[in-house]
Structures are given as structure tokens and as C-alpha cells.
Amino acid sequence: MSITGFRAFHAVARAGSFTRAAEAAGISQPTLSSQVRLLEERHDAALFDRKGRGVALTPLGQKLLDITTRLFAAEDEAKALLEGVRAVRQGHLRLAADSATHAMPLLARMRDRAPGLTFSLRIGNSSTVLDDLLEYRADIAITARPSSDPRFAIRLLRRDRVVLFAPTGHRLANMGTVPLLALAGEDLVIRERGSVTREVFETALAERGITPGMLIEVEGRESVREAVAAGFGLGIVFESEMPPGDSFRAIAIADVPLDVAEYVACLAARERVAMVRSFLDLVSQEPA
């Protein structure tokens, strides 16, 4: 087994091109192509479908990519563990979050603490961001869904609550607070399944036997805001994520506790990785 071949395969699979992978790795394309070809020939395995200037993974190649992703993540963890006593000065931190609202202030503080770091942010719902951890697509997840899975280390970030919001011209917009029963027959704009805001709200309606009007399902908070602005119904959002500006009004539910919490999670096996540990230290300083 050649780690060089695996590394070459991994670079091409991530880049989707031999040319881009060679440029990123700082080696010639013929050298990189030769390393991948040797890996395929040695194991009589087709890992890529060559398509013009790009490549696509075969089913076998996709399975191997899943393995090499874990392999090189483990290599990074080993390096980080041995360097863990050092201050975090450089590297790349990958964050997956169910809301940029909660993530950006922490990333800004992390940048101030370690100016040499670079960052990437993936936005999903509370379920998918935990999957990003398990699949090594992210180092840190911010989610409203706590997990008892021992593979995760979980920290409380903050407490929040679910509220409604409406355009200023909506008949409920200036009421400020309404009972849950006021939503009977009201059209609602809801997030995709897997969203905690949706689950909390639907559970409250079901427990009290309240039937809303039409339910419009969209993906992502930005889409909820746009649908509400277009008059499709009342939106559901965390209070801290109310759309900015004067176009919307928040509406609290008076008679139902819709409190939620936001958590920071990482893989338990990666808690001691320097960048991860430094981020968790920031979270411990946040008021809940």
C-alpha cells in the first residue's frame, strides 16, 4: 500500500481535476497522473472516469474517497495532538452551522485570537451539520439539536426561543404577542424537515390540536424570509435570527414555552486538536 498513491488520489478526487490537484500540491501533472495510474494498475481498480479536462469518481472511487478523507483527517489529528501545547497560529477550521447568526461572532473572535487561521462555513439544518462532523466535512458544528451519541462532545452555546414574524402589513404584525390558537387557519412558512424550529413549532401545534392553514415548506432561513416577504404566510424563526430592518415584526407566542438552546459540537476524539480546543475555549467564555 502506497501512501503517496492514496495522497495523489485524494488530491485529484477533491479537486475534480488532475490539473487543479497538481497545482494545489505543487507537483507536475504527469507526476500526479503517474501516481494515480500506478495505484489503479497495482490494484486493477478504476477509480476515476476521465471526462475531458475533468474527472468523476467511480462508485469504487467514491468509497475510497470516504476512507482517505478519514485517513488524512486522522493524520491531521495526530499532528495537532503532538503540537497541541502550542498556540494556534495557522491552519484551516471548518465550521458547519444551522445559522450564520450564531457562527459569525465566534468565527470573528477566533480570527482575532489566531489571525493566521482560515475558515470555511457550511450552512445546513440541525441534523445535517452533525452528519458533517461524522463524515469529516467539518471540525465544529453549531446546532440546536443536542445529541447523546458518545461520538460527540457537546457544549451549550446559548439559549433562545422560537417566535413568529410577519411583514409589517400583516394583520397580526403589530400585536407583539398572540396565543397559539390565533394560528388556527393561518398560512405558515416552514423550514425543511430536520429543522429544530420546525419540529418545536409543529409539536406545539399538534399537542394542542391546532390546525394551521396552508404550510409552505422551503429550504433555509433566507428562503423563509423571502417567502414571508412575498406574502405566503407567517414565518418561524429563532428570536436571535429575526430578519434585520423594518420590513418585519416579531410575534411572540404567549401561552406556550418555545424555548430552545444552541449547542457547539465536535467529535469527542478530536477535542484535543488545537484548533478545536481553542474554539471550545471561546464557547466556554460565552454567556449562555
C-alpha positions as CSV (number, residue, x, y, z in Angstrom):
1,M,0.0,0.0,0.0
2,S,1.5,3.4,-1.0
3,I,0.5,6.4,1.0
4,T,1.8,8.5,-1.9
5,G,-0.7,6.9,-4.2
6,F,-3.5,7.5,-1.7
7,R,-2.5,11.1,-1.3
8,A,-2.4,11.6,-5.1
9,F,-5.9,10.0,-5.5
10,H,-7.3,12.1,-2.6
11,A,-6.0,15.3,-4.1
12,V,-7.5,14.6,-7.5
13,A,-10.8,13.4,-6.1
14,R,-11.1,16.6,-4.0
15,A,-10.1,18.9,-6.8
16,G,-12.1,17.2,-9.6
17,S,-9.2,17.6,-11.9
18,F,-5.6,16.4,-12.4
19,T,-4.5,20.0,-13.3
20,R,-6.1,21.7,-10.3
21,A,-4.8,19.0,-8.0
22,A,-1.3,19.2,-9.3
23,E,-1.2,23.0,-9.0
24,A,-2.5,22.8,-5.4
25,A,0.0,20.1,-4.5
26,G,2.9,21.9,-6.2
27,I,3.9,19.0,-8.4
28,S,3.7,18.4,-12.1
29,Q,0.6,16.9,-13.6
30,P,2.4,14.0,-15.2
31,T,3.9,13.0,-11.8
32,L,0.5,13.2,-10.2
33,S,-1.2,11.2,-13.1
34,S,1.5,8.6,-12.8
35,Q,1.0,8.1,-9.1
36,V,-2.8,7.7,-9.6
37,R,-2.3,5.4,-12.6
38,L,0.1,3.2,-10.6
39,L,-2.4,2.9,-7.8
40,E,-5.1,1.8,-10.2
41,E,-2.9,-0.6,-12.0
42,R,-1.5,-2.1,-8.9
43,H,-5.0,-3.0,-7.7
44,D,-6.7,-3.4,-11.1
45,A,-9.2,-0.8,-10.0
46,A,-10.9,2.0,-11.9
47,L,-11.1,5.0,-9.5
48,F,-11.9,7.8,-12.0
49,D,-14.0,8.3,-15.1
50,R,-11.9,10.7,-17.3
51,K,-14.2,13.3,-18.8
52,G,-12.4,15.9,-20.9
53,R,-10.3,18.0,-18.6
54,G,-12.1,16.9,-15.5
55,V,-12.7,13.6,-13.7
56,A,-15.6,11.9,-12.0
57,L,-15.3,9.3,-9.3
58,T,-16.4,5.8,-10.0
59,P,-18.5,4.1,-7.2
60,L,-15.3,2.4,-6.0
61,G,-13.5,5.7,-6.1
62,Q,-16.2,7.3,-4.0
63,K,-15.8,4.6,-1.4
64,L,-12.1,5.1,-1.4
65,L,-12.5,8.8,-1.0
66,D,-14.6,8.3,2.1
67,I,-11.7,6.2,3.5
68,T,-8.9,8.6,2.5
69,T,-10.9,11.5,4.0
70,R,-10.8,9.8,7.4
71,L,-7.2,8.7,6.8
72,F,-5.9,12.2,6.3
73,A,-8.1,13.7,8.9
74,A,-6.6,11.2,11.4
75,E,-3.1,12.3,10.2
76,D,-4.0,15.9,10.8
77,E,-5.3,15.0,14.3
78,A,-2.1,13.2,15.1
79,K,-0.1,16.3,14.1
80,A,-2.4,18.6,16.0
81,L,-2.2,16.4,19.1
82,L,1.6,16.5,19.1
83,E,1.5,20.2,18.6
84,G,-1.4,20.8,21.0
85,V,0.6,22.6,23.6
86,R,1.4,25.3,21.1
87,A,-0.7,28.4,20.5
88,V,-3.0,28.1,17.4
89,R,-1.3,30.2,14.8
90,Q,-2.2,28.7,11.4
91,G,-4.4,26.1,9.8
92,H,-8.0,25.9,8.4
93,L,-11.0,25.5,10.6
94,R,-14.2,24.1,9.0
95,L,-17.4,25.0,10.7
96,A,-20.9,23.6,9.9
97,A,-23.8,25.6,11.4
98,D,-27.6,25.7,11.2
99,S,-27.3,29.5,11.3
100,A,-24.7,32.0,10.3
101,T,-26.1,34.3,13.0
102,H,-24.6,32.1,15.8
103,A,-21.5,31.2,13.9
104,M,-20.1,34.5,12.7
105,P,-19.4,36.2,16.1
106,L,-17.5,33.2,17.2
107,L,-15.5,33.0,14.0
108,A,-14.7,36.7,14.3
109,R,-13.3,36.2,17.8
110,M,-11.4,33.1,16.7
111,R,-9.9,35.2,13.9
112,D,-8.8,37.9,16.4
113,R,-7.2,35.2,18.6
114,A,-5.4,33.5,15.7
115,P,-5.0,35.8,12.7
116,G,-3.2,33.1,10.7
117,L,-6.2,30.8,10.6
118,T,-8.5,30.5,7.6
119,F,-12.1,29.4,7.8
120,S,-14.9,27.8,5.9
121,L,-18.6,27.7,6.8
122,R,-21.3,25.3,5.7
123,I,-24.9,26.1,6.4
124,G,-27.4,23.3,6.8
125,N,-30.1,22.3,9.3
126,S,-29.6,20.9,12.8
127,S,-29.4,17.3,11.5
128,T,-27.1,17.7,8.6
129,V,-24.4,19.7,10.5
130,L,-23.9,16.7,12.8
131,D,-23.6,14.5,9.7
132,D,-20.9,16.9,8.6
133,L,-18.9,16.1,11.7
134,L,-19.3,12.3,11.3
135,E,-18.2,12.5,7.6
136,Y,-15.2,14.7,8.5
137,R,-16.6,17.6,6.4
138,A,-16.4,19.9,9.4
139,D,-14.3,20.3,12.6
140,I,-17.0,22.1,14.6
141,A,-20.8,22.1,14.4
142,I,-23.3,24.6,15.8
143,T,-26.7,23.1,16.1
144,A,-30.0,23.3,18.0
145,R,-30.2,19.6,18.3
146,P,-28.4,18.1,21.3
147,S,-27.1,14.5,20.9
148,S,-26.4,11.8,23.4
149,D,-24.2,10.0,20.9
150,P,-20.9,9.3,22.7
151,R,-19.1,10.1,19.5
152,F,-19.9,13.8,20.0
153,A,-18.6,16.3,22.6
154,I,-21.4,18.9,23.2
155,R,-21.2,22.3,24.8
156,L,-24.1,24.7,25.5
157,L,-23.7,27.9,23.5
158,R,-26.8,30.0,24.2
159,R,-30.5,29.8,24.9
160,D,-33.1,31.1,22.5
161,R,-36.8,30.9,21.7
162,V,-38.9,30.3,18.7
163,V,-41.0,33.3,17.5
164,L,-43.2,34.1,14.5
165,F,-42.5,37.0,12.2
166,A,-44.7,38.8,9.6
167,P,-44.5,41.6,7.2
168,T,-45.5,45.0,8.7
169,G,-48.7,44.9,6.7
170,H,-49.9,41.6,8.1
171,R,-53.0,41.8,10.5
172,L,-51.0,40.2,13.3
173,A,-47.8,42.2,12.8
174,N,-48.4,44.8,15.4
175,M,-49.9,42.6,18.1
176,G,-46.5,41.7,19.5
177,T,-47.9,38.6,21.4
178,V,-50.6,36.2,20.4
179,P,-51.9,32.9,21.8
180,L,-51.1,29.8,19.8
181,L,-54.7,29.3,19.0
182,A,-54.5,32.5,16.9
183,L,-52.6,30.5,14.3
184,A,-55.6,28.2,13.5
185,G,-56.2,28.6,9.8
186,E,-53.1,30.9,9.3
187,D,-50.7,30.1,6.5
188,L,-47.2,29.3,7.7
189,V,-43.8,29.2,6.0
190,I,-41.8,26.4,7.5
191,R,-38.2,25.1,7.1
192,E,-37.3,21.7,5.7
193,R,-37.6,18.5,7.8
194,G,-34.6,18.3,10.2
195,S,-35.0,21.9,11.3
196,V,-35.4,22.2,15.1
197,T,-37.5,25.4,14.7
198,R,-40.0,23.4,12.6
199,E,-40.1,20.5,15.0
200,V,-40.6,22.6,18.1
201,F,-43.5,24.5,16.4
202,E,-45.2,21.5,14.8
203,T,-45.1,19.7,18.1
204,A,-46.7,22.6,20.0
205,L,-49.5,22.8,17.4
206,A,-50.1,19.0,17.4
207,E,-50.2,18.8,21.2
208,R,-53.0,21.4,21.3
209,G,-54.9,20.1,18.3
210,I,-54.4,23.4,16.3
211,T,-54.6,23.1,12.6
212,P,-53.0,25.9,10.6
213,G,-53.9,26.9,7.0
214,M,-51.5,26.1,4.2
215,L,-48.0,25.0,5.0
216,I,-45.3,26.3,2.6
217,E,-42.1,24.3,3.0
218,V,-38.8,26.0,1.9
219,E,-35.2,25.2,2.5
220,G,-33.1,27.6,4.6
221,R,-33.8,30.7,6.6
222,E,-33.2,33.1,3.7
223,S,-35.9,31.3,1.7
224,V,-38.3,31.6,4.7
225,R,-37.7,35.3,4.9
226,E,-38.3,35.8,1.1
227,A,-41.5,33.7,1.2
228,V,-42.8,35.7,4.2
229,A,-42.0,39.0,2.4
230,A,-43.9,37.7,-0.6
231,G,-47.0,37.2,1.5
232,F,-47.1,33.4,1.7
233,G,-47.7,33.3,5.4
234,L,-46.1,33.8,8.9
235,G,-42.5,32.7,9.3
236,I,-41.0,30.8,12.2
237,V,-37.5,31.7,13.4
238,F,-35.3,31.8,16.5
239,E,-35.7,35.2,18.1
240,S,-32.0,36.0,17.7
241,E,-32.3,35.4,14.0
242,M,-35.1,37.9,13.3
243,P,-34.6,39.4,9.8
244,P,-33.0,42.8,10.1
245,G,-34.7,46.0,9.1
246,D,-38.1,47.5,9.5
247,S,-39.9,45.2,7.0
248,F,-40.9,42.6,9.6
249,R,-42.3,42.3,13.1
250,A,-41.6,39.6,15.6
251,I,-44.7,38.0,17.2
252,A,-44.2,36.0,20.4
253,I,-46.4,33.1,21.5
254,A,-47.9,33.9,24.9
255,D,-49.1,30.6,26.2
256,V,-46.6,28.0,25.0
257,P,-43.0,27.6,26.1
258,L,-41.0,27.5,22.8
259,D,-37.5,27.8,24.5
260,V,-34.7,26.1,22.6
261,A,-30.9,26.0,23.0
262,E,-28.0,26.2,20.6
263,Y,-25.0,23.9,21.1
264,V,-21.4,23.6,19.8
265,A,-20.3,20.0,18.9
266,C,-17.2,18.3,17.8
267,L,-16.2,14.7,17.5
268,A,-15.1,13.5,21.0
269,A,-12.0,12.0,19.5
270,R,-11.0,15.5,18.2
271,E,-11.5,17.6,21.4
272,R,-7.7,17.9,21.9
273,V,-7.0,19.0,18.4
274,A,-5.5,22.5,18.9
275,M,-7.9,24.5,16.7
276,V,-11.0,22.6,18.0
277,R,-9.9,23.1,21.6
278,S,-9.3,26.8,21.1
279,F,-12.8,27.2,19.6
280,L,-14.4,25.3,22.5
281,D,-12.5,27.6,24.9
282,L,-14.2,30.6,23.2
283,V,-17.6,28.9,23.7
284,S,-16.9,28.4,27.4
285,Q,-16.5,32.2,27.7
286,E,-19.8,33.0,26.0
287,P,-22.8,33.9,28.3
288,A,-25.5,31.2,27.9
